[in-house]
Amino acid sequence: MSKGITFIALVVFGLLVIGCSSASRLARLSPGEERVVERYPGKAKAPSWIKDPFVEKRGRLLFKGQASGAPDLGICLRQAKANAVQNLVEAVKVKARSEFSEALRGSSASGAQISRYLESVIAWTTENVEITGMTPEDEYWNKVAIKTYGGLEHRFQCYVRLSVPLESVEAARAAAVARSVTEASTEADRALAEEVRRQLSDD
């Protein structure tokens, strides 16, 4: 029994020493200096995915969101998720522009006509993307202690990665293509829209 009590006492003492050492390091910070005091998951390095705004992987489009400076973890994560949705829109724009530009390669339409077409279909594609199918993939955050003249303040840096199926993006693109045909105001615009629809349907 006494051995068990001794072991527990040693564990508690060790934790106290660690806590005091950590507090001492924070006390030595200069005003404006900061230090990470907690992270999730508890790894020494940040995950590599926080450097990628978006990637395609396993039939899904993965996109990152981030936020920093919030004093509350819940608020920081909500801000990061909102930023991720904004990045989804940007990712879809980039993907749509690439795909539509490829379909328009070699077109005899004028530059102005192609520019108007691209502007419309890219906007419609982003409007049509279903965000209801978003899935959380990864989460990483830091809790940072910042030394001020009034003491220590804590702020969070949060990163999240969400994903949507590529089928959702492709469905949004198809809806935009169909709309470009039905809403074409001139025969030349309709011919261009039909040309793109044929090109994309052959892929």
NORUR-V248202 format. One record per pair of residues at least 4 apart in sequence whose ideal C-beta (glycine too) atoms are under 6 Angstrom apart, sorted by the first residue. I is the first residue (numbers start at 1). J is the second residue. If there is no record, write none. Layout:
i->I j->J
i->I j->J
This chain:
i->26 j->145
i->29 j->33
i->29 j->147
i->31 j->147
i->31 j->149
i->33 j->147
i->34 j->144
i->34 j->146
i->35 j->145
i->36 j->142
i->36 j->144
i->37 j->143
i->37 j->145
i->38 j->143
i->39 j->142
i->40 j->141
i->46 j->50
i->47 j->140
i->49 j->138
i->49 j->161
i->50 j->159
i->53 j->64
i->53 j->87
i->54 j->63
i->54 j->91
i->55 j->62
i->56 j->61
i->57 j->62
i->59 j->166
i->60 j->163
i->60 j->165
i->61 j->164
i->61 j->166
i->61 j->169
i->62 j->137
i->62 j->161
i->62 j->163
i->63 j->84
i->63 j->87
i->63 j->88
i->63 j->91
i->64 j->161
i->65 j->80
i->65 j->81
i->65 j->83
i->65 j->84
i->65 j->87
i->65 j->160
i->66 j->80
i->66 j->83
i->66 j->159
i->67 j->76
i->67 j->79
i->67 j->80
i->67 j->83
i->67 j->158
i->68 j->157
i->69 j->155
i->70 j->75
i->70 j->76
i->70 j->156
i->73 j->156
i->76 j->156
i->76 j->158
i->77 j->158
i->80 j->158
i->80 j->160
i->81 j->160
i->84 j->160
i->84 j->162
i->89 j->126
i->92 j->96
i->92 j->126
i->92 j->129
i->92 j->169
i->93 j->122
i->93 j->126
i->96 j->100
i->96 j->122
i->96 j->125
i->97 j->101
i->97 j->122
i->100 j->118
i->100 j->121
i->103 j->196
i->103 j->199
i->103 j->200
i->104 j->114
i->109 j->113
i->109 j->114
i->109 j->192
i->117 j->192
i->118 j->122
i->121 j->176
i->121 j->180
i->124 j->176
i->124 j->179
i->125 j->172
i->125 j->173
i->125 j->176
i->128 j->172
i->128 j->175
i->129 j->168
i->129 j->172
i->130 j->168
i->133 j->164
i->133 j->165
i->133 j->168
i->134 j->162
i->134 j->164
i->135 j->163
i->136 j->162
i->137 j->161
i->137 j->163
i->138 j->161
i->139 j->160
i->140 j->159
i->141 j->156
i->141 j->158
i->142 j->157
i->143 j->154
i->143 j->156
i->144 j->155
i->145 j->152
i->145 j->154
i->146 j->153
i->148 j->153
i->164 j->168
i->177 j->197
i->179 j->183
i->180 j->193
i->181 j->193
i->184 j->189
i->184 j->190
i->184 j->193
i->185 j->189
